[in-house]
Structures are given as structure tokens and as C-alpha cells.
């Protein structure tokens, strides 16, 4: 199963509903080769992720 693509963030319990989309629609995006990016509220960033033998997704941030 591939998770590559852009995924819409539709809910964040600690934020008011309109706030997560204040700059652009909130999302997380995974490239087929691992890296990706995310945006919500006034926050943007890049992520590195990898997948091992299990069905879990591993995310790392620095």
C-alpha cells in the first residue's frame, strides 16, 4: 500500500476549525521516495519518513 500523495488534514483537536486553514488548506504530503512536507495554520515544514517491514509509518523531525 502506498501513502504517496497529498493528504488533507481535516481536524486537529487543539485548534479552532478555521485556524488550521488560515494560510492554505492544511495538508501533509509524502513523496514516493520518502521526503515530504506539511502545512497547517501558519506552520510549514519538511519531513523525512521511511517505511520498514511493518505497516506503520515512521516520521522524524529535527
Backbone as CSV, one residue per row, in Angstrom:
resi,resn,N_x,N_y,N_z,CA_x,CA_y,CA_z,C_x,C_y,C_z
1,UNK,0.830,-1.175,0.000,0.000,0.000,0.000,0.881,1.246,0.000
2,UNK,0.623,2.161,-0.873,1.401,3.391,-0.960,0.656,4.541,-0.282
3,UNK,1.394,5.339,0.448,0.798,6.541,1.043,1.253,7.797,0.303
4,UNK,2.005,7.620,-0.774,2.498,8.768,-1.530,1.329,9.625,-2.001
5,UNK,1.519,10.930,-1.903,0.489,11.861,-2.340,0.219,12.925,-1.287
6,UNK,-0.711,13.768,-1.577,-1.067,14.871,-0.688,-2.334,14.499,0.073
7,UNK,-2.246,14.552,1.396,-3.350,14.185,2.270,-3.838,15.436,2.997
8,UNK,-5.115,15.638,2.993,-5.736,16.801,3.626,-5.884,16.562,5.125
9,UNK,-5.474,17.535,5.938,-5.701,17.498,7.383,-7.052,18.158,7.618
10,UNK,-7.997,17.426,8.142,-9.349,17.955,8.291,-9.707,18.286,9.740
11,UNK,-8.920,17.797,10.679,-9.235,18.045,12.078,-7.975,18.007,12.918
12,UNK,-7.851,18.962,13.835,-6.773,18.994,14.816,-7.413,19.408,16.141
13,UNK,-7.495,18.497,17.094,-8.251,18.741,18.322,-7.853,20.002,19.098
14,UNK,-6.602,20.414,19.038,-6.153,21.570,19.821,-6.302,22.901,19.094
15,UNK,-6.884,22.908,17.898,-7.023,24.133,17.110,-8.483,24.374,16.742
16,UNK,-8.848,25.651,16.675,-10.170,26.021,16.195,-10.251,25.630,14.720
17,UNK,-11.396,25.191,14.277,-11.550,24.628,12.927,-11.009,25.528,11.815
18,UNK,-11.348,26.807,11.809,-10.900,27.714,10.752,-9.403,28.025,10.821
19,UNK,-8.815,27.898,12.000,-7.426,28.293,12.191,-6.439,27.406,11.435
20,UNK,-6.732,26.127,11.287,-5.750,25.245,10.628,-5.607,25.555,9.139
21,UNK,-6.592,26.231,8.561,-6.549,26.568,7.134,-6.306,28.058,6.885
22,UNK,-5.743,28.757,7.837,-5.632,30.223,7.734,-4.757,30.682,6.562
23,UNK,-3.705,29.961,6.230,-2.815,30.363,5.135,-3.065,29.566,3.847
24,UNK,-3.368,28.315,3.997,-3.650,27.413,2.878,-4.341,26.192,3.459
25,UNK,-4.955,25.359,2.639,-5.573,24.146,3.178,-4.525,23.274,3.886
26,UNK,-4.816,22.897,5.122,-3.881,22.083,5.897,-3.669,20.738,5.216
27,UNK,-2.404,20.304,5.155,-2.101,19.046,4.467,-0.788,18.456,4.952
28,UNK,-0.582,17.213,4.601,0.704,16.540,4.737,0.917,15.805,3.418
29,UNK,2.121,15.900,2.886,2.391,15.310,1.573,3.599,14.388,1.658
30,UNK,3.460,13.206,1.103,4.531,12.216,1.083,4.947,11.961,-0.360
31,UNK,6.240,12.061,-0.642,6.766,11.713,-1.962,7.006,10.204,-1.992
32,UNK,7.038,9.643,-3.153,7.246,8.199,-3.294,8.602,7.755,-2.735
33,UNK,9.600,8.640,-2.753,10.934,8.274,-2.272,11.182,8.640,-0.816
34,UNK,10.164,9.096,-0.079,10.325,9.301,1.357,10.113,10.696,1.899
35,UNK,10.754,11.738,1.363,10.590,13.053,1.970,9.205,13.624,1.685
36,UNK,8.860,14.643,2.421,7.562,15.266,2.200,7.494,16.615,2.883
37,UNK,6.310,17.170,2.945,6.124,18.440,3.637,4.748,18.495,4.268
38,UNK,4.550,19.501,5.101,3.265,19.672,5.745,2.986,21.155,5.916
39,UNK,1.718,21.483,6.080,1.319,22.867,6.340,0.012,22.846,7.114
40,UNK,-0.042,23.653,8.165,-1.281,23.903,8.880,-1.114,25.220,9.616
41,UNK,-2.196,25.963,9.728,-2.168,27.276,10.366,-1.086,28.121,9.684
42,UNK,-0.175,28.689,10.463,0.939,29.476,9.915,2.235,28.680,9.937
43,UNK,2.134,27.360,10.047,3.296,26.481,10.174,3.479,25.679,8.889
44,UNK,4.711,25.664,8.387,5.062,24.796,7.268,6.367,24.105,7.605
45,UNK,6.623,22.979,7.001,7.873,22.288,7.260,8.064,21.117,6.331
46,UNK,9.230,20.537,6.431,9.572,19.362,5.645,9.724,18.187,6.588
47,UNK,9.434,17.021,6.077,9.558,15.807,6.884,10.364,14.774,6.123
48,UNK,11.015,13.932,6.893,11.659,12.745,6.342,10.903,11.574,6.923
49,UNK,10.564,10.649,6.113,9.862,9.483,6.634,10.373,8.245,5.927
50,UNK,10.196,7.145,6.575,10.623,5.893,5.991,9.666,4.792,6.397
51,UNK,9.712,3.732,5.685,8.830,2.617,5.972,9.673,1.358,6.087
52,UNK,9.425,0.633,7.124,10.162,-0.615,7.311,9.251,-1.787,6.995
53,UNK,9.577,-2.928,7.501,8.810,-4.137,7.206,7.370,-4.075,7.720
54,UNK,7.139,-3.345,8.779,5.797,-3.301,9.351,4.892,-2.376,8.530
55,UNK,3.647,-2.314,8.896,2.679,-1.469,8.202,2.616,-0.082,8.829
56,UNK,3.492,0.240,9.753,3.493,1.547,10.412,4.289,2.560,9.609
57,UNK,3.923,3.793,9.744,4.649,4.896,9.130,5.525,5.528,10.192
58,UNK,6.791,5.736,9.890,7.735,6.334,10.832,8.062,7.748,10.371
59,UNK,7.876,8.722,11.233,8.182,10.110,10.917,9.306,10.597,11.818
60,UNK,10.166,11.442,11.300,11.252,12.033,12.086,11.251,13.527,11.883
61,UNK,11.530,14.281,12.916,11.671,15.720,12.789,12.887,16.167,13.569
62,UNK,13.465,17.278,13.120,14.649,17.823,13.800,14.429,19.269,14.105
